[in-house]
Amino acid sequence: MKIALSEADISRVIEMAWEDRTPFEAIEEIYGLNESQVIKLMRKHLKRTAFKNWRARVSGRTTKHRKIRGFDYGRGYCPTQYKQ
């Protein structure tokens, strides 16, 4: 299934994927992209070394998967924190 995302949405997905505490499930809830689709998007839109660094960073990271995080609550943030 192909999901059409705007450039702003792609930028936000990439930003969320780099964040340590944003699980892949949150990206799926907001943008409809599962983990494998996020990986494909990152591979397509990042340079090779940036993609390798990102994969090394998120591989096995418990905070990127809700089921193995160890807590069910999210983190609060300031509404003006993110770019519009």
C-alpha positions as CSV (number, residue, x, y, z in Angstrom):
1,M,0.0,0.0,0.0
2,K,1.4,3.3,-1.1
3,I,0.9,6.3,1.3
4,A,1.2,9.8,-0.2
5,L,3.0,12.1,2.2
6,S,3.8,15.8,1.7
7,E,7.4,17.0,2.0
8,A,6.5,18.4,5.5
9,D,5.1,15.0,6.5
10,I,8.3,13.2,5.3
11,S,10.4,15.7,7.2
12,R,8.4,15.1,10.4
13,V,8.5,11.3,10.0
14,I,12.3,11.5,9.6
15,E,12.5,13.8,12.7
16,M,10.3,11.4,14.7
17,A,12.3,8.4,13.6
18,W,15.5,10.0,14.9
19,E,14.0,10.8,18.3
20,D,14.9,8.2,20.9
21,R,11.6,8.2,22.7
22,T,9.2,8.2,19.8
23,P,8.1,4.6,19.1
24,F,7.5,3.3,15.6
25,E,3.9,2.7,16.7
26,A,3.4,6.5,17.2
27,I,4.6,7.1,13.6
28,E,2.1,4.4,12.4
29,E,-0.8,6.0,14.3
30,I,-0.1,9.4,12.9
31,Y,1.1,8.7,9.4
32,G,0.1,5.1,8.7
33,L,3.6,3.9,8.2
34,N,4.7,0.7,9.9
35,E,8.3,0.1,11.0
36,S,9.4,-1.5,7.6
37,Q,7.8,1.4,5.7
38,V,9.7,3.9,7.9
39,I,12.9,2.1,7.2
40,K,12.3,2.3,3.5
41,L,11.4,6.0,3.7
42,M,14.6,6.7,5.7
43,R,16.7,4.7,3.2
44,K,15.2,6.7,0.3
45,H,15.6,10.2,1.9
46,L,18.8,10.0,3.9
47,K,22.4,9.7,2.6
48,R,23.9,6.3,2.9
49,T,26.0,7.1,6.0
50,A,23.2,8.9,7.7
51,F,20.9,5.9,7.1
52,K,23.6,3.5,8.5
53,N,24.0,5.7,11.6
54,W,20.3,5.8,12.1
55,R,19.9,2.0,11.8
56,A,22.7,1.4,14.2
57,R,21.1,3.8,16.6
58,V,17.6,2.4,16.6
59,S,18.3,-1.3,16.2
60,G,17.4,-3.1,19.4
61,R,16.5,0.2,21.1
62,T,13.7,-0.6,23.6
63,T,12.3,2.9,23.5
64,K,11.5,2.6,19.8
65,H,8.9,-0.2,20.5
66,R,6.0,0.3,22.8
67,K,5.7,-3.5,23.6
68,I,9.2,-3.6,25.1
69,R,9.5,-0.1,26.6
70,G,8.6,-1.0,30.1
71,F,6.1,1.9,30.6
72,D,2.8,2.8,29.0
73,Y,2.7,6.6,29.4
74,G,4.1,9.1,26.9
75,R,6.1,12.2,27.4
76,G,4.7,15.7,27.5
77,Y,6.0,18.4,25.2
78,C,5.5,22.1,24.7
79,P,3.0,22.8,21.9
80,T,5.4,25.3,20.4
81,Q,8.3,22.8,20.4
82,Y,7.7,21.5,16.9
83,K,7.8,23.5,13.6
84,Q,4.6,24.1,11.8
